[in-house]
Amino acid sequence: MKITSDPARVIELRDVVKTYAGRVPVHALQPVNLLVGKGESVAIVGPSGSGKSTLLNILGLLDTPTRGAYFLEGVDVTAADEVTRGAVRGQKFGFVFQSFHLLPHRTVAENVELAMMYARIPAVERRERTQNALETLGLIHRREADPRELSGGERQRTAIARAICLNPEVLFCDEPTGNLDSHNTGIVMDILADLHENGQTIVLVTHNLELAKLMRRTVSVRDGMVSERVNS
């Protein structure tokens, strides 16, 4: 694998193209050049079908580009196989989705610990990290609750706790407030803002332009083409 000269660039896409094969090929992403620096907050916006989910999937190593190069902390991982990509995702990335993906019949604390179990983090450390995350997100009093007993906002905070317990280099959030009312949307966005203030790199996909303005940069995707602006 090739090393570049600037590992401070956590993610770098170089001329990335994504085309879905078929009788009529779908050009989901035109050549994209994009940098995500350590500690940045980046919003990805665009209408339905614009390519923003495709871009997120490539950034999160959930999908591979048809052409172009992907560098992670200066290392070219474009040609990495799925086993390697999965290991990198587990070590470097956290994911928060619109659907909370919490397991019923397991407590809040058990749901938070689950990803750490797969990462083979020792039990004592898992419990400590879970305790700290639930305290940070105001959920310590719900640690023994069944996720089905939680409000939508509490479920999303549980999902965020699960993601940050792995100390991810980048936290990817795909429409994390899409199922929430305005009150809980505000709570979740305040949490993301606090995480960013403490150095967390955040990439947020949202259709809400007001939420996008809370991020430092906005990447707009339309018809597979990307443009950027720095938010004031």
C-alpha positions, 0 to 999 in steps of 0.5 A: 500500500502506498503512503501519502505525505499527509496523514492529517487528512483522515479521508481523501478521495481522488477522482472517485467514480461510482457506476452501477452496471446494468442495461442502462448504467447508472452514474451515481457519482461523477469524479469526486475529489474530497478531503475530510480532515481530523476534527472536522465536521462535514454535512452531505446534502442533496435531494433524493437520488442525488448520490449522497448515500452512495458518497457516504457508503464509499466514505464509510468503506461500505462500498467500493468506487468503480474508479479512483482512489481512497486514502485513509490517514495517508494509506491507499486502501482502494484495493483492500479486500472485504475482510480488511475493509471490515476490520478498518470499519470496526477500528476507525469508524462509527455509524449512526443511522436513521433507524436505530438498529437496537436489539429488543430483549437486550438492555440499553447497556447491553446494546451499547456493549455489543459492538465492543464485544465484537471488537474483543474489548475486555469486559471490565473496559466495556462496562467502563466505556458504557458507563461513561457514554451513558452518563455523557448522553444522559441515559445512565438512568435507563441503562437497564431498560428495554429499547422498546420502552425508550422514546425515539430520542432516547433510542437515538442517543443509545445508538450514538453511545454504542458508536462512540464507545469504540472511540471512532476516528470518524463518526458517520451519521446518516439522517440521524434525526430523520425519525425525531421530533424537533425537540429530540432533533435539537438534543441529538444535534447538541450532542453531535456539536459537543462531540465535535467540540471535543475533537470528534470528526463527524460526517453527517448526511441530512436533507435538513439544510438548517442542520447542515449549517451546524457543520463546518463544511457542507458538501452538496451532491446533485446528479452525482456531482459534488460541490462544497462550501464552508459554513459561516 
